[in-house]
């Protein structure tokens, strides 16, 4: 994860805003929408890709239509929080496909996980067989989401 903040001007921000709405826009249409010609628009886009501002492109999938409508948030307390334990936990979390997000938290617990599955029984399996088996997990608490009121990416700057 890069920590260096990149300087962006109004044109760079406009490119990012358009791409966040439509990642498949043609270069010609992108240039026209931000008010630059194609060549400088393309150069700016490539620079932001190279510098890691744009990390990639992908299709946004509707998890509900795919049957993945069970969302749980899991508080995880670790048995220890030395760097070795944190690294081991982070690496193991990355290997569990049902964990959609994982955040280290400054609170009475150590991590907050967003877990997406097809059902409560599928979630119970993930919790019991995968999350509880992660390195250094001491305890977990689960909160089941009833409805997603807002879920967006970084679309506006």
Residue, then its C-alpha position, 0 to 999 in steps of 0.5 A: x500500500x502506497x502512503x505517498x500522497x500524489x498531487x492532482x490538479x483539476x484535470x486529474x480529478x476530473x479524469x478520476x471522477x469520470x472513470x469512477x462513474x464509467x471505467x469503460x469510457x473511450x479515451x476520446x469521450x474521456x478527453x471530451x468530457x474533461x475538456x482536454x485533447x486526447x493525447x494529454x488526457x491519455x498521458x495523465x491517465x497513464x501517469x496516474x496508473x503508474x503512480x498507483x492512483x488508479x489501481x486497476x479496472x474491474x466490473x462491479x458485480x451485484x452481489x444480491x443478484x449473485x445470491x451473496x446477500x448475507x452480510x456480517x460485520x465481525x469484530x476480531x480480538x487477537x491474542x496478541x498484537x505484536x508485529x509478527x501476529x499482525x502480519x500473520x493475521x493480515x496475510x491469512x485474511x487475504x486468503x479468505x474469499x468471503x472476507x470482502x474487507x478487513x480493517x485494523x481498528x483502534x478500539x476495544x477490538x483489533x479488526x473489523x471484517x466485512x464478510x459476504x456469504x449466501x446465507x446464515x448457515x454459510x456464514x456460520x461455516x466461514x466463521x467456524x472453519x475459516x475466521x476462527x482458525x485465522x492466526x492469533x484470533x482470541x474471540x469474535x463478535x458478529x453483527x448481521x446487516x439487515x440492509x445496505x443503505x449506502x455502498x459506494x466506491x470512491x466516486x466523488x473527489 
